[in-house]
Amino acid sequence: MSYQLIRSLLFKFDAEFSHDLTLKALSLSNKIGLLSLLKAPNTSKLRTVMGISFQNPVGLAAGLDKNASHIDALGKLGFGFIEIGTITPRPQLGNPRPRLFRLPKAQGIINRFGFNNVGVDAAVENIILSKYKGVLGINIGKNFDTPIEKAVDDYLLCMKKVYQYSNYIAINISSPNTKNLRDLQEKKALSGLLARLKEEQTKLADYYGRYVPIALKISPDLTDKHLDAISKIMIKSKIDGIIATNTTISRDSVSDLFHGREIGGMSGKPLFKLSNSIIRELHLRFQGEIPIIGVGGIFSGEDALEKIEAGAELVQIYSGLIYQGRKLILDACSSIG
Ligand SMILES: Cc1cc2nc3c(=O)[nH]c(=O)nc-3n(C[C@H](O)[C@H](O)[C@H](O)COP(=O)(O)O)c2cc1C
C-alpha cells in the first residue's frame, strides 16, 4: 500500500491516536520480520561527526520515540542514527489532550506534549532490552515541576543514568512546552549548566573509559545576540555539537489556518526557512569548530541538501516522515550522498 494512502487513512483519526497506532504497527511489522525486507538507503560514504562514525547522515529527531520503546523497528527504516527522548528523571504524563495538531494545508504540526515520558529508569530498561546496534542519541530534559534554578540537577541525574547507553547525549533546553525551560538558553544560566555538564562528562568518561559527546539542542526563536552568546559559551565549554532547531512558537503564515493558533511548538514545512537561517548563523560563528545537526522542515532530498549547504553535517527529520513516509529517508540519503 502506498504511504499516501496510509496517510490519508491515518489523518482521519485524532493525531495522537494515529501516532501511537503507527508506532505499534511498526513494531509489530518488525516482530514478524516485515521490516527486514526494506531496501537500505544508498550510503555512499561513512562520516565521522562528534567522534562518532555514521553510516548515513539522516537521523530521526527526538520526540517520535520518547521512551525508546520502538528503536528496533525505527532502526530498520534506514536512519543513520536515532535520537530518543526527551526523557526526564521521573515519569510524567505531560499536558492534557488534545496536545498534537496537524496543519495539512501548511504541512506543519503543532505539539504541546510537555515531555510525557516513562522516566529515565524505564527508558534505560527499554534500551537494554532492544537489539538496535546503530548510533543512539539520548535526549534529556527536566521534569515540569523541578524549579528552573534546580534544572541542572535533573540534567546531571539523567546524564549519569544514560551515559553508558548513549553514543551522544542531547541536552534539550529549547522545548516551548515546559515552563521557563528556554530561559536556560540565557547567558548566565547556560554558562552554569554547560560547565556542570562538562565537569560530569569528564568524570563519566574517566569512569567508563569512553567519551560520550554532548550536543545542545536550541530553539529557532533566538536573536543574533543570543546566538553570539550561545556560540561563545559553547566554544568555551567545549561542547561537542549543536542540534538546530527545536520547534518554533512563531505562527507566521499559519495563524489563519485550522489549528494554526494552538499553543505549543510548530514543526514541519513552516519551520524550514527559520531553522535554516539559524544554521547559517551558527555556521558563521562556529566555522566548523562545533558540528551542527540540522533539523526543521525537511520534506525532500533537496531540503536535506539545503541544510547541509547551510552548514549542517548531519540532519534529522520528524514531521517530514509523518507527511512523506519512509521514502524521505532514502531521498535525503541520496541527495546528500
Ligand atoms: C510531536 C512532536 C514531539 C516532539 N518532541 C520533542 C522532544 O521530546 N524533544 C525534543 O528535543 N524535540 C522534540 N520535538 C522536536 C523535533 O525533534 C524537531 O526538532 C522539530 O520537530 C523540527 O523538525 P521537523 O520539522 O522535521 O519535525 C518534537 C516534535 C514533534 C512534532
PDBQT file of the ligand as one rigid body, heavy atoms in Angstrom, charges set to zero:
ROOT
HETATM    1  C1  LIG A 401       5.089  15.727  18.129  1.00  0.00    +0.000 C 
HETATM    2  C2  LIG A 401       6.492  16.221  18.353  1.00  0.00    +0.000 A 
HETATM    3  C3  LIG A 401       7.114  15.958  19.559  1.00  0.00    +0.000 A 
HETATM    4  C4  LIG A 401       8.415  16.418  19.779  1.00  0.00    +0.000 A 
HETATM    5  N1  LIG A 401       9.035  16.134  20.958  1.00  0.00    +0.000 NA
HETATM    6  C5  LIG A 401      10.323  16.504  21.153  1.00  0.00    +0.000 A 
HETATM    7  C6  LIG A 401      11.020  16.165  22.332  1.00  0.00    +0.000 A 
HETATM    8  O1  LIG A 401      10.501  15.467  23.218  1.00  0.00    +0.000 OA
HETATM    9  N2  LIG A 401      12.290  16.610  22.467  1.00  0.00    +0.000 N 
HETATM   10  C7  LIG A 401      12.936  17.357  21.519  1.00  0.00    +0.000 A 
HETATM   11  O2  LIG A 401      14.096  17.714  21.685  1.00  0.00    +0.000 OA
HETATM   12  N3  LIG A 401      12.294  17.692  20.374  1.00  0.00    +0.000 NA
HETATM   13  C8  LIG A 401      11.026  17.283  20.177  1.00  0.00    +0.000 A 
HETATM   14  N4  LIG A 401      10.386  17.610  19.008  1.00  0.00    +0.000 N 
HETATM   15  C9  LIG A 401      11.076  18.457  18.017  1.00  0.00    +0.000 C 
HETATM   16  C10 LIG A 401      11.743  17.641  16.909  1.00  0.00    +0.000 C 
HETATM   17  O3  LIG A 401      12.755  16.830  17.408  1.00  0.00    +0.000 OA
HETATM   18  C11 LIG A 401      12.325  18.593  15.848  1.00  0.00    +0.000 C 
HETATM   19  O4  LIG A 401      13.338  19.363  16.435  1.00  0.00    +0.000 OA
HETATM   20  C12 LIG A 401      11.286  19.527  15.235  1.00  0.00    +0.000 C 
HETATM   21  O5  LIG A 401      10.055  18.855  15.084  1.00  0.00    +0.000 OA
HETATM   22  C13 LIG A 401      11.701  20.083  13.891  1.00  0.00    +0.000 C 
HETATM   23  O6  LIG A 401      11.870  19.052  12.940  1.00  0.00    +0.000 OA
HETATM   24  P1  LIG A 401      10.737  18.644  11.859  1.00  0.00    +0.000 P 
HETATM   25  O7  LIG A 401      10.258  19.908  11.227  1.00  0.00    +0.000 OA
HETATM   26  O8  LIG A 401      11.421  17.690  10.937  1.00  0.00    +0.000 OA
HETATM   27  O9  LIG A 401       9.649  17.978  12.647  1.00  0.00    +0.000 OA
HETATM   28  C14 LIG A 401       9.092  17.160  18.771  1.00  0.00    +0.000 A 
HETATM   29  C15 LIG A 401       8.435  17.408  17.562  1.00  0.00    +0.000 A 
HETATM   30  C16 LIG A 401       7.155  16.952  17.334  1.00  0.00    +0.000 A 
HETATM   31  C17 LIG A 401       6.497  17.221  16.014  1.00  0.00    +0.000 C 
ENDROOT
TORSDOF 0
